[in-house]
C-alpha cells in the first residue's frame, strides 16, 4: 500500500508539472463555459424549458473525465507499457494493476481540481446552482463515467501497441465523444437520425442524460437505472474484450 501511495504521489506530481497538459485540462472547460454561457445564454434547449446555460456544467464535467482518462491516463499507460516501465515497476514490487491504478489515481486528482475550478467559475460568473443534496448521485455518475472511459482505454490499448498511434486515436475518440455525444451541444439540437445513431454508437450520451437530470433537475440516480445499466454493460463488455485480446496477444508472443 505504501509503495502504491508513493507511486501515485510521484505520478500526480509528474502530471501536474506537465504545463501543457495542466493548462489545457484546467482552462479548456472554463473557456468553453465562458464562450457558450455568453454566446448562447438565451438559447432554449428544445423540450426542456431551460436555456443551454443550465446544462453546461453537467455536460462539461464528462469532458474533463474524458480528457483525463482517454488522453492523459491512456497515453501514460501505453507509454509505460511501450518503454517497459511496467516490468521495471513490477520488479520494484508494483504489479501491472497497481501501476495502472496509481496512474489512474493521479488523473482522478487532476479531475477533481479541474472540476472544482469549473464549478467555482460557473457559480461566480453565472450563479450556477450546485446540487449539494444530490452529491452522492453526482459522485456515483462521475465514477461510472470514469469506469466507462477506463474500459475504452483497456480495449484500445489491447489493440494498439504504439504510443504515437494511440495519441492520434485517443484524440479521435475524445472529439467523437464531446461533439457527437451531446457534451458541447445538447442532443435535443441534433437532427433526428443523428440522435438515433448517437444513442446506438456513442454510449457517453447515457452518462450525459443522467448527469443532466441529477445536476439540473435534482433527480436521483434511481431515476436513471436504464442509463446506468447500459453504460455498465458496455463498460463490462469493453473490459472483458480488452483483457481477452491482451491475454491472447501475450500467449502469441511467448509461443
C-alpha positions as CSV (number, residue, x, y, z in Angstrom):
1,X,0.0,0.0,0.0
2,X,2.8,2.4,0.9
3,X,4.5,1.7,-2.5
4,X,1.2,2.4,-4.3
5,X,0.9,5.7,-2.3
6,X,4.4,6.8,-3.2
7,X,4.0,5.9,-6.9
8,X,0.6,7.7,-7.0
9,X,2.1,10.8,-5.4
10,X,5.0,10.7,-7.9
11,X,2.7,10.3,-10.8
12,X,0.5,13.2,-9.6
13,X,3.5,15.5,-9.3
14,X,4.6,14.4,-12.7
15,X,1.2,15.1,-14.2
16,X,0.8,18.5,-12.6
17,X,4.3,19.5,-13.6
18,X,3.3,18.9,-17.3
19,X,2.5,22.6,-18.0
20,X,0.8,21.9,-21.4
21,X,-1.5,19.1,-20.0
22,X,-2.3,21.1,-16.9
23,X,-3.2,24.3,-18.7
24,X,-5.4,22.6,-21.3
25,X,-7.1,20.4,-18.8
26,X,-7.9,23.2,-16.4
27,X,-8.7,26.0,-18.8
28,X,-10.5,24.2,-21.7
29,X,-13.7,23.6,-19.8
30,X,-13.7,27.1,-18.3
31,X,-13.1,28.7,-21.6
32,X,-15.8,26.6,-23.2
33,X,-18.2,27.5,-20.4
34,X,-17.4,31.2,-20.8
35,X,-18.0,31.2,-24.6
36,X,-21.2,29.0,-24.5
37,X,-22.7,30.7,-21.5
38,X,-22.3,34.2,-23.1
39,X,-22.9,33.5,-26.8
40,X,-25.8,31.1,-26.3
41,X,-27.2,32.4,-23.0
42,X,-30.7,32.9,-24.4
43,X,-30.8,29.7,-26.4
44,X,-33.5,27.4,-25.1
45,X,-32.9,23.7,-25.2
46,X,-35.9,22.1,-27.0
47,X,-38.5,20.3,-24.9
48,X,-36.9,21.3,-21.6
49,X,-38.0,24.8,-20.9
50,X,-34.4,25.6,-19.9
51,X,-31.5,27.5,-21.5
52,X,-28.3,25.9,-22.5
53,X,-26.5,27.5,-19.5
54,X,-28.4,25.2,-17.2
55,X,-26.9,22.2,-18.8
56,X,-23.3,23.3,-19.3
57,X,-21.7,22.1,-16.0
58,X,-23.2,18.6,-16.1
59,X,-22.0,18.3,-19.7
60,X,-18.5,19.7,-19.2
61,X,-17.7,17.5,-16.2
62,X,-17.7,14.4,-18.5
63,X,-15.4,16.4,-20.9
64,X,-12.9,16.7,-18.0
65,X,-13.2,13.0,-17.3
66,X,-12.8,12.0,-20.9
67,X,-9.7,14.2,-21.3
68,X,-8.2,12.9,-18.1
69,X,-8.8,9.2,-18.7
70,X,-8.7,8.8,-22.5
71,X,-6.0,11.3,-23.3
72,X,-3.8,11.6,-20.2
73,X,-4.2,8.2,-18.4
74,X,-4.2,6.2,-21.6
75,X,-1.2,8.0,-23.0
76,X,0.8,7.5,-19.8
77,X,-0.2,3.8,-19.6
78,X,0.7,2.8,-23.1
79,X,3.9,4.8,-23.0
80,X,4.9,3.0,-19.8
81,X,3.9,-0.3,-21.4
82,X,5.9,0.5,-24.6
83,X,9.0,1.6,-22.7
84,X,9.0,-1.5,-20.5
85,X,8.3,0.5,-17.3
86,X,5.5,-1.8,-16.3
87,X,8.1,-4.6,-16.0
88,X,10.5,-2.3,-14.1
89,X,7.9,-1.3,-11.6
90,X,6.9,-5.0,-11.2
91,X,10.5,-5.7,-10.1
92,X,10.1,-2.9,-7.6
93,X,7.1,-4.6,-6.1
94,X,4.3,-2.9,-8.1
95,X,2.3,-5.3,-10.3
96,X,0.7,-4.1,-13.5
97,X,-2.7,-3.4,-11.8
98,X,-1.0,-1.3,-9.1
99,X,0.9,0.7,-11.6
100,X,-2.2,1.3,-13.7
101,X,-4.2,2.2,-10.6
102,X,-1.6,4.6,-9.5
103,X,-1.6,6.4,-12.8
104,X,-5.4,6.4,-12.7
105,X,-5.4,7.9,-9.2
106,X,-3.3,10.8,-10.4
107,X,-5.7,11.6,-13.2
108,X,-8.6,11.3,-10.7
109,X,-6.9,14.0,-8.6
110,X,-6.5,16.1,-11.7
111,X,-10.2,15.7,-12.5
112,X,-11.2,16.8,-9.0
113,X,-9.1,20.0,-9.2
114,X,-10.3,20.8,-12.8
115,X,-14.0,20.2,-11.8
116,X,-13.8,22.4,-8.8
117,X,-12.2,25.1,-10.9
118,X,-15.0,24.8,-13.4
119,X,-17.8,24.8,-10.8
120,X,-16.4,27.8,-8.9
121,X,-16.1,29.7,-12.2
122,X,-19.7,28.8,-13.1
123,X,-21.0,29.8,-9.7
124,X,-19.1,33.1,-9.7
125,X,-20.0,34.2,-13.2
126,X,-23.4,32.7,-13.9
127,X,-24.8,31.8,-10.5
128,X,-24.8,28.1,-11.3
129,X,-26.7,26.1,-8.7
130,X,-24.7,23.2,-7.1
131,X,-26.9,20.2,-6.2
132,X,-25.5,19.6,-2.7
133,X,-28.4,17.4,-1.8
134,X,-27.7,15.2,-4.8
135,X,-23.9,15.0,-4.3
136,X,-23.9,11.2,-3.8
137,X,-25.7,10.6,-7.1
138,X,-23.3,13.0,-8.8
139,X,-20.3,11.2,-7.4
140,X,-21.7,7.8,-8.5
141,X,-22.2,9.1,-12.1
142,X,-18.7,10.6,-12.1
143,X,-17.2,7.3,-11.1
144,X,-19.3,5.3,-13.6
145,X,-18.3,7.6,-16.4
146,X,-14.7,7.2,-15.3
147,X,-15.0,3.4,-15.4
148,X,-16.6,3.6,-18.9
149,X,-13.6,5.7,-20.1
150,X,-11.2,3.3,-18.4
151,X,-12.9,0.5,-20.3
152,X,-12.3,2.3,-23.6
153,X,-8.6,2.6,-22.7
154,X,-8.4,-1.1,-21.7
155,X,-9.9,-2.1,-25.1
156,X,-7.9,0.4,-27.2
157,X,-4.5,-0.4,-25.6
158,X,-5.2,-4.1,-26.1
159,X,-5.4,-3.4,-29.9
160,X,-2.9,-0.6,-30.2
161,X,0.7,-1.1,-29.1
162,X,2.4,2.1,-30.1
163,X,2.1,5.3,-28.1
164,X,2.2,7.5,-31.2
165,X,-0.7,5.6,-32.7
166,X,-2.6,5.8,-29.5
167,X,-2.2,9.5,-29.2
168,X,-3.9,10.0,-32.6
169,X,-6.7,7.5,-31.9
170,X,-7.3,8.9,-28.4
171,X,-7.9,12.4,-29.8
172,X,-10.4,11.0,-32.3
173,X,-12.2,9.2,-29.5
174,X,-12.1,12.4,-27.4
175,X,-13.6,14.6,-30.1
176,X,-16.2,12.0,-31.2
177,X,-17.5,11.8,-27.6
178,X,-17.6,15.5,-26.9
179,X,-19.0,16.7,-30.2
180,X,-21.2,13.7,-31.1
181,X,-22.2,12.8,-27.5
182,X,-24.1,15.9,-26.7
183,X,-21.4,17.3,-24.5
184,X,-21.0,20.6,-26.4
185,X,-24.4,21.0,-28.0
186,X,-27.4,19.3,-26.3
187,X,-28.6,16.1,-28.1
188,X,-32.1,17.8,-28.4
189,X,-30.5,20.0,-31.0
190,X,-29.3,17.1,-33.2
191,X,-31.3,16.1,-36.3
192,X,-33.5,13.0,-35.5
193,X,-31.4,10.5,-37.5
194,X,-28.1,11.7,-36.0
195,X,-29.6,11.5,-32.5
196,X,-30.7,7.9,-33.1
197,X,-27.2,7.0,-34.3
198,X,-25.6,8.6,-31.3
199,X,-27.7,6.7,-28.8
200,X,-26.6,3.4,-30.5
201,X,-22.9,4.1,-31.1
202,X,-21.9,6.7,-28.5
203,X,-22.8,5.5,-25.0
204,X,-21.4,8.6,-23.3
205,X,-24.8,10.2,-24.1
206,X,-26.4,8.0,-21.4
207,X,-23.9,9.4,-18.9
208,X,-24.8,12.9,-20.1
209,X,-28.5,12.3,-19.7
210,X,-28.1,11.0,-16.2
211,X,-25.7,13.8,-15.2
212,X,-28.0,16.5,-16.5
213,X,-31.0,15.0,-14.6
214,X,-29.1,14.6,-11.4
215,X,-27.4,18.0,-11.5
216,X,-30.0,20.2,-13.1
217,X,-33.3,18.5,-12.4
218,X,-32.5,17.3,-8.9
219,X,-33.4,13.7,-9.7
220,X,-31.9,10.7,-8.0
221,X,-29.6,8.2,-9.7
222,X,-32.5,5.7,-9.3
223,X,-34.4,7.6,-11.9
224,X,-31.8,6.7,-14.4
225,X,-31.5,2.9,-13.9
226,X,-31.7,2.3,-17.7
227,X,-28.9,4.7,-18.5
228,X,-26.7,3.2,-15.6
229,X,-27.4,-0.3,-16.8
230,X,-26.5,0.4,-20.4
231,X,-23.3,2.2,-19.5
232,X,-22.3,-0.5,-17.0
233,X,-22.9,-3.3,-19.6
234,X,-20.8,-1.5,-22.2
235,X,-18.1,-0.9,-19.7
236,X,-18.0,-4.6,-18.6
237,X,-18.1,-5.7,-22.3
238,X,-15.1,-3.5,-23.3
239,X,-13.0,-4.5,-20.3
240,X,-13.8,-8.2,-21.0
241,X,-12.9,-8.0,-24.7
242,X,-9.8,-5.9,-23.9
243,X,-8.5,-8.4,-21.3
244,X,-9.2,-11.3,-23.7
245,X,-7.3,-9.7,-26.6
246,X,-4.3,-8.8,-24.3
247,X,-4.0,-12.3,-22.9
248,X,-4.3,-13.8,-26.4
249,X,-1.6,-11.4,-27.6
250,X,0.7,-12.3,-24.7
251,X,0.3,-16.1,-25.4
252,X,1.2,-15.5,-29.0
253,X,4.3,-13.6,-28.1
254,X,5.6,-16.4,-25.8
255,X,4.9,-19.2,-28.2
